[in-house]
């Protein structure tokens, strides 16, 4: 069995790095979305607490929930698209990793 050298290890880890980078990028996007949503929640609560007119309060409440549903709907669409891209990346990285392992096992570079 061939010993794994630095180049062989690097060629096997490169696909893993690509996958990790894609996952981390998606996590950052999700956190950005959540931060924006929480800031809007906070803003709505502040505005609602200052409102004295019950009808205006209901309008604020209704508009808030409409925007919230729209935001989450948009984010879920992005998430579905991203999940598809991540699945493609997973297949591609698994293929690249398998090829690197085969090259390493055969002694080819």
C-alpha positions in Angstrom: 0.0 0.0 0.0 1.5 3.4 -1.0 2.3 5.9 1.6 0.4 9.1 1.4 2.7 12.0 0.6 2.1 15.7 0.9 0.9 16.2 -2.6 -1.4 13.2 -2.4 -2.9 14.4 0.9 -3.4 17.9 -0.6 -5.2 16.5 -3.6 -7.5 14.5 -1.4 -8.2 17.3 1.0 -8.9 20.0 -1.7 -12.4 18.7 -2.5 -13.2 18.6 1.2 -12.1 22.3 1.5 -14.4 23.2 -1.4 -17.3 21.6 0.4 -16.5 23.2 3.7 -16.2 26.6 2.1 -19.6 26.2 0.4 -21.2 25.2 3.7 -19.6 28.0 5.7 -20.7 30.6 3.0 -24.3 29.3 3.3 -24.2 29.5 7.1 -23.0 33.1 6.9 -25.9 33.9 4.5 -28.3 32.3 6.9 -26.9 34.3 9.9 -27.1 37.5 7.9 -30.8 36.8 7.2 -31.5 36.0 10.8 -29.8 39.1 12.0 -31.8 41.3 9.7 -35.0 39.5 10.7 -34.3 40.0 14.4 -33.5 43.6 13.9 -36.9 44.1 12.1 -38.6 42.2 15.0 -36.9 44.6 17.5 -37.9 47.7 15.4 -41.5 46.5 15.1 -41.8 46.0 18.9 -40.4 49.5 19.5 -42.8 51.0 17.0 -45.7 49.0 18.4 -45.0 50.0 22.0 -45.0 53.7 21.0 -48.3 53.5 19.0 -51.4 54.8 20.8 -54.0 54.2 18.1 -55.3 50.6 18.1 -56.0 50.7 14.4 -52.5 51.9 13.6 -51.2 49.1 15.9 -53.1 46.6 13.9 -51.8 48.0 10.6 -48.2 47.8 11.9 -48.8 44.3 13.1 -50.3 43.2 9.8 -47.6 44.8 7.7 -44.9 43.3 9.9 -46.3 39.8 9.4 -46.8 40.2 5.7 -43.2 41.3 5.3 -42.0 38.5 7.6 -43.7 35.9 5.5 -42.3 37.4 2.3 -38.8 37.5 3.8 -39.0 33.8 4.9 -40.4 32.8 1.6 -37.6 34.4 -0.3 -35.0 32.9 2.1 -36.5 29.5 1.7 -36.2 29.8 -2.1 -32.6 30.8 -1.7 -32.0 27.9 0.6 -33.5 25.4 -1.8 -31.3 26.7 -4.6 -28.3 26.6 -2.3 -29.1 23.1 -1.2 -29.2 22.0 -4.8 -25.8 23.6 -5.4 -24.4 22.1 -2.3 -25.6 18.6 -3.5 -23.8 19.2 -6.8 -20.7 20.3 -4.9 -20.8 17.2 -2.7 -21.0 14.9 -5.8 -18.2 16.8 -7.5 -15.9 16.8 -4.4 -16.6 13.1 -3.8 -15.6 12.3 -7.4 -12.5 14.4 -7.1 -11.5 12.8 -3.8 -12.1 9.4 -5.3 -9.9 10.2 -8.3 -7.2 11.6 -6.0 -7.3 8.4 -3.9 -7.1 6.3 -7.0 -4.1 8.3 -8.3 -2.4 8.0 -5.0 -3.0 4.3 -4.7 -1.6 3.7 -8.2 1.4 5.9 -7.6 0.4 8.4 -10.4 0.2 12.1 -9.8 
